[in-house]
Amino acid sequence: MFKSHKKHVMKNSENVIEVENVSMDFYRRDEKVDNLKEFFVRLIKGKLEKKKERILENISFELKKGESIGLIGHNGAGKSTLLKIISDILQPTEGSVRTHGVIAPLLNLGAGFDYEASGKENVYLNGAILGYSKRELERKYQEIVEFSELQDYMNVPLKNYSSGMVARLGFAIAIDVEPQILLVDEILSVGDENFRRKCAAKIDELRKKGVSFVIVSHNMDQIRNLCQKALWIENSHVMGYGEVNDICKQYEAYCASIVDKDKNG
């Protein structure tokens, strides 16, 4: 879903994103409950204890128009949670996020699709959700189909699509809108190598047009090719923030040291 954000006054008028001292807590239950009856008994007696877990701790960064930043770090570090906070899906426990411009969060491609409907029907349904008129979608339709490379499947119900095909269609619809800010979460792994290159080339084209990006990826080559900055998050904390090659090099050295430690026991 695309959103237009004007939350608070930007500290720097050149910025499109300002993340300041953001922390995020989640709560989980430690004890195992074997069945629904036991769950309700414990709930009534107040014996379902929740444990607070800090997912992000004091995260700050800024992004100017036309810039792109890569979020790197191991699984569970909090990168995807940070994207959801920026896109306003989640509210931070502490800190603030200021954004300016139309945001396209490419976090879960295919979310909101009707799997009983065909690919073509879903282009119009999803486009309508994004605020496009039928006339606009008719004008964009062929371009979306060609980019997705699903010409032979547009009249097939989505329930018969593979997950990769669904993601292709979702990406093709989303990038055709050309927002001011694009949030990308590991979607550059969609499809085969040629399609991944096409996705990366499209993102680079949008970046050159002034679109700003926040990208989560475990592929350091993609981060280096698409981003000017990098933010390294590890164990919920910022480990490095700055020029992309410097931060990626620090992260790779850290990963190598972990591998060596594991080998040596």
N, C-alpha and C positions, 0 to 999 in steps of 0.2 A: 504494500500500500504506500502510495506516495504522500508525503506530508509537507506542508509549508510551515516552517518554524520561524518565529521571531520571539524567542524566549529571553527576556531581559535585554539590556543594551550591550552591544559588543564593546569590549574594552579597546579593541583596535579595529577601526572601520575596514581595514584590509582583510580581516579574518572572516572566515565562514564557519569555523568551529573553534570554540574555546572550552576546553575541559579543565576544570579547576578543582583540585583536591577531592576527586571523586573516590568514595569508598562504597562497597556494596556487601551487605550481609545476607546470607540465606540461612534458613532454619531447616534442620532435618531431625528425624527421630532415630535414635540409636537402637532401641530395642526392637527385636523382631516380633511381629504379631502374626500368628499362624492362620487366623480366620477372622471373618467379619464380626462374629459374635464377640470374640475376645477384644477386638478393636473397640467396639461400642462400650463394652464393660469397662475397659481401661479409660476410655474417654469420659464416661459418666463419673468415674471415681477420681478423675484428674490425675491419672497415673501415666499419661502419655507425655513423656518429657521430650522437649525439643532442645537440640544443641545448636548454638549459633556458630556459623562458619563464615569467616570473612573471605569473600571471593576476590575483592579488589581493595587495595589499600593506598589511598592518597595518590591517585593518578592525575597527572596534569599534562596537557599539551595544547598547542595551537596549530591551526591550519589556515593558510591563506588561499584566496581564489586561485585555481589552477594548479595548486600543489597537490601532491599525493603522499600519503604516509602508510607504511606497512607495519602491521602489528604482528610481532613474532614472539615465539616462546613455545614451550611444550604444551601438550594437551592438558586442559584443566587449569591453565595459568590465568584465565579470565578474559581472554581476547574477545570471544564471541559475546560474553556478557557485556563488555564495554561497548561493542557495536549496538547491542540492544538498548543500552542506556542512551547512546547518541541518537538513535532513531526514535526514542521516546516510547519504546515497548516496555522498558523497565524504568522505574524511578530510583535514583541512587539513595543509599542510606544517608550518605553525607556528601557534601560538595555540590557543584553546579555544572550544568552544561548549557552553553549558549551556542545557538546555530542560526544561520541566516541563509535562506534560500530553500528551494524545493529539494527534498531528500528522497532518494530512491534506495531503500534498504534491500539489497539482493542477498537476503539471509537464508531464505528457505524457498528456493525456486519451485513453483508449482503450488504454493500455498494458496488456497482459495479457488483452485480449479474444481470443476465438476467432472468427475471421472466417468460419469455415465454419458456425458456430452462428447461430441467430436472435437478434434483439434481446432477446426475452424470455428465452431460454436464457442469454444473457450477463448479464442482470440477476442471475439466480440464481448463475451461476458467479462473477461478480465479487463479489457479496455474500458468498458463501461464503469467498472469499479474504480478505475483510475481517473475517471472523469471525462472520457472522450466521447464525442458524439458518434452516431453511426456513420455519418459522412466522413469524419476524420479517420475512423477505423477502416472504412472502405478504401481510403487513399493510402493508408499505411499497410494494409493487409498483405499485399504481394511482397513488399520488402521484408516483412516479418517472416513470411513463409520461406523466402529465399535464404535469409540469414540462418534460419533454423535447419535448413536442408531436409525438411520433412514434407516435401511436395507430394509424395505418394501416400501420405498418411493423414492428411488434414480432414478427411471424411471418416476416419476410424475413431471409435470412442477411446478416450484417454485410458480407460481401464485395461486396454490392450497395449498400451505404450510401456516400454521399459522405463526405469527411473531416469536413465540418461536422456531419453527422448523427451520426457516431461521437463527435465531441467533445460534442455535446448530450447523448447518452446517458451518456457518462462523467461529465460535470458533474452531471447529475441524480442519478446514483448516489452520487457523492462528497459532495455537499452535504446529502444526506438523513441523513447520519450525525451531523452537528453536532459536530465535534471541538472541542477547546480552542484549537488553533492551526491556521490554514489558510494554506498557502503557495500563492500564485497566480502563475503565469507566463504572461502574455499570453493567458489564456483568455477574457478579456472581449471578444475579437474574434470569438467563436464565433457563427455564425448571422447572422440579419438584425438590423436595428436594434431591433425589438420584443423579440427574444430576448435581445439584449445588455442591454437595459434591465432585463429580468426577472432576469438573472444578477446585475447590479449591485444591484438591489433586494433580492435574496435575501442577498447578501453583507452589505449594510447591515443587514438584519434580524438576521443572525447576530451582527454586531458589537455591536448593541444588546443582545443576549442575553449578551454577555461573551466572545464568541469573539475571539481576537487574530488579526491578519492581517499577513502580509508579502506585498506585491503588486509584481510587476514589470509595468510598462506604459509604453508610449511616449505614451499619451494623458494629457496633463497635467490635463484636466478630470476624468477618472476618478480620478487620484491625489488631486486636490484634494477631490473629493466623498467619497471613501472613506477617506482617511487623515488622521491628525492630525500625523504626522511624515513626513519624507522624508529619504532617504539618497542623495546624489548621488555616483556612482562614475564616474570618468573615467580612462582609461589605468591601470586597476587600483588607483587611489588614491581615498580619500575627498576630494571637493572641497567638500562641504557636508553638514551634518547638523543637523536642528532642525525648527522649525515648518514645516508643509507649504507654506504660501503663500510664505514667505520663500525656501525652498530652490528651489521651482519657478520663482520669479521670477529667481533667480540663474542657474538652468540655462537658462531661455529667453533671457536676456540673452547668455549665453555662446554659445548656438546662433546667435543673430542676428549676433553679432560674427564668427562663422566664415563665415556666408553673405556678409556685407559684405566680408570679406577676400577670399573667392573671387571676388566680382564685380569687385573693384578690382585683382585680379591679385596 
